[in-house]
Amino acid sequence: DLQPISTVSEDQLAVDEKMIRLHGQKFWLYGAVDPNTNEILHVSLYPTANKQTTRWFLTELHRRYQLDNVEFLVDDADYLGSVLAEDGYRFQVIRHGNRNAIERVFWEI
């Protein structure tokens, strides 16, 4: 199980989505990582990527952790930024620095 029980102690989370192939089919892996420790906080796999699956992922993340004061670090992923903005989340679009924690984790997976 790639979803350890933990608490979010920092005020930032790196989140991203990545298309992967399993048995010749496309799936989208969403993940949230503590950018300071590279600890995987939550991952979910969906058969498609759109605003609804992005909202499902964020809802699951909220159910597991208290995220009231968290700033999400995202790149220019298709749906993350727009859903975060539409739903009133604090977020920052960056390509380097702490947000790269999720890229390192996805590379390992």
N, C-alpha and C positions, 0 to 999 in steps of 0.2 A: 504494500500500500504506500503510495507516494505522498500521503497527506498526513504528516506528523501532527500530533496534538501539541500546540504551542500557544504562546501569547504574542501579540504584536507589541513590542516595547518601544519601537522607534516611531517617528512621525512620517516615515516614507515607506512605500511599497513599490517595487518594480513589477509591472504587469505587462504581459505581452500575449500574443497569439502566434501560432506557427502552424503552417500546413505540413502534415506528415502523411506518409503512405503506409498503410498496413494491408498486406495481402492484395496489393494492387488498387486499393481504394483510398481516396482522399479523406482525411479527417483533420480537424483543427484542434490543436492542443493549446489550451489557455493556461497560464500559470501566473502565480504571485510569489515573489521572492523577497526576503528581507535583504536589501542591498548592502547592508553592513556585514552580515554574516553569511550570505548566500544560502541561507536556510530556505528550503522549499516550504512555503506555507500552505499552498493549495494548488492543485492542478485538476483540470477537467478536460475531457475529450468529447468533441461534438462532431456530428456528420457534416456540418456546414458552419460557416461563419457569417453572422449577420447581427443586426442590432438585438434581436431577441436572444440569441445564444450568448451574446456579450452580457446582457442583463441577467440571464440565468447564472452566469459565472460570478458576476458581482454580488448577486443575491446569496449564492452559496458562500462566498467569501465573508459576507456580512454575518451570516448565521454562525460561522465558526469563530469570528473575532469581533472585538469592539473596534470599529473603524471610524469613529466619529471625528477624530482629529487627524486622520491620515491623509497625506498628499500622495497621489498615485503618480509614479514616473512612467511615462509611456513614450514610444516612438510614434511614427506616423501610421500605425496599424489601422487598417480600414475602418474598424468600428469602435475601437476603444475610446479614442478622443471624442468622437461625436456623442457617444452614449454617456460618457463621463460629464461632458458639458451639458447635455440635455437634462440629465438627472441631478445636476447641482453638486457634483463631487469636486473636490479640490484636486487639480492635477497639473502636471508640467510636462510639456513635450520636449524631450531631450534625446539626443542620439548617443551621447557619451557619458562618462562618469558613472554615477550610482545606478542608472538605469541598465547599464550593461550587465548587471548581475543576472538578470533573467536570460540574457543572450548566452552567457556562459553556461547556465544550467541547461538551456535547450540544446546547446551544442553537445553537452555530455549525454543527454537523453538520446 
